[in-house]
Amino acid sequence: MARAGTGANGRLQVGTTTGDAGVAGALGPRGSRTLGWSVALVATVSPVHVGTVQAGKIIQAIAPIVGGKGGGRPDGARGGGKDATKLAEALTAAADFLSA
C-alpha cells in the first residue's frame, strides 16, 4: 500500500508497506532555498521477517536511485540522496523489492 501526505514539519512524506516491512521517503529543504530539496529514506522490517528481507539491503538498493547511499541493520536502515525528482521511482523499486 502506498501513502502520501504532509508531516507536521511541512515536509512531503510518502511510503509503501507490504506486510511487516515498510519503506518511507521524505523530501526536505537542503540547506537553503537555492540548494533545492534532499531525500531521506527509512526502511523497517519486522524481526520475524529479517531472514527473508533486510532493511539495509532495501536502502542499499534504492538510495542510488535518488543519487545517494545508505544502509543499516537488518530490521532498520536509513539513507538519502539529492535527486528529489527520483523519489517516486525509488519507492516503486522498494515496493518491487518487497514483493519479490
Legacy VTK file of the C-alpha trace (Angstrom):
# vtk DataFile Version 3.0
C-alpha trace
ASCII
DATASET POLYDATA
POINTS 100 float
0.000 0.000 0.000
1.394 3.423 -0.926
0.677 6.532 1.147
1.479 10.189 0.709
0.950 13.218 2.916
2.496 16.214 4.570
4.026 15.812 8.011
3.768 18.251 10.906
7.021 19.856 9.765
5.581 20.615 6.314
7.783 18.120 4.515
6.298 15.785 1.923
6.258 12.197 3.152
5.473 9.138 1.065
5.763 5.470 1.812
4.960 1.928 0.874
4.259 -1.091 3.060
3.942 -4.787 2.400
3.048 -6.997 5.346
5.551 -6.424 8.139
8.029 -4.330 6.143
7.879 -0.694 5.154
9.839 1.989 3.352
9.266 5.723 3.720
10.737 8.674 1.916
10.598 12.345 2.807
11.585 15.496 0.950
13.097 18.368 2.868
14.969 21.568 2.082
18.702 21.091 1.535
20.439 23.928 3.369
18.721 26.878 1.737
16.196 27.670 -0.962
18.870 27.837 -3.632
20.132 24.318 -2.968
16.799 22.582 -3.664
15.399 19.525 -1.918
17.004 16.426 -0.468
15.541 12.961 0.060
15.534 10.968 3.302
14.771 7.230 3.162
13.879 4.904 6.028
13.186 1.164 5.884
11.931 -1.129 8.624
11.399 -4.882 8.675
9.709 -6.872 11.431
12.248 -9.085 13.255
10.342 -12.224 12.199
10.962 -11.363 8.524
14.642 -10.375 8.548
15.542 -13.855 7.337
13.617 -13.107 4.144
14.206 -9.387 3.574
16.585 -6.948 5.259
16.075 -3.207 5.674
19.746 -2.456 4.965
19.563 -4.289 1.642
16.434 -2.346 0.653
18.095 1.014 1.329
21.299 -0.052 -0.444
19.190 -0.922 -3.497
17.075 2.260 -3.644
19.319 5.064 -2.320
21.444 5.182 -5.518
18.246 5.914 -7.483
17.984 9.269 -5.670
21.719 9.895 -6.020
22.692 8.832 -2.531
23.666 5.972 -0.285
22.704 4.387 2.976
22.481 1.221 4.985
21.824 -0.114 8.425
20.698 -3.152 10.337
18.502 -5.965 9.033
15.472 -4.572 10.921
16.052 -0.843 10.375
18.050 1.275 7.948
18.236 4.777 6.551
19.755 6.637 3.658
19.277 9.645 1.477
20.154 11.477 -1.677
19.990 14.755 -3.555
17.717 13.950 -6.523
14.186 14.606 -5.264
12.734 14.034 -8.734
13.512 10.308 -8.400
11.716 9.665 -5.078
8.680 8.019 -6.699
10.986 5.771 -8.737
12.891 4.767 -5.587
9.689 3.902 -3.715
8.426 1.880 -6.673
11.720 -0.030 -6.629
11.260 -0.608 -2.879
7.743 -1.972 -3.441
9.123 -4.281 -6.155
11.906 -5.364 -3.774
9.352 -6.167 -1.045
7.019 -8.083 -3.343
9.782 -10.206 -4.930
LINES 1 101
100 0 1 2 3 4 5 6 7 8 9 10 11 12 13 14 15 16 17 18 19 20 21 22 23 24 25 26 27 28 29 30 31 32 33 34 35 36 37 38 39 40 41 42 43 44 45 46 47 48 49 50 51 52 53 54 55 56 57 58 59 60 61 62 63 64 65 66 67 68 69 70 71 72 73 74 75 76 77 78 79 80 81 82 83 84 85 86 87 88 89 90 91 92 93 94 95 96 97 98 99
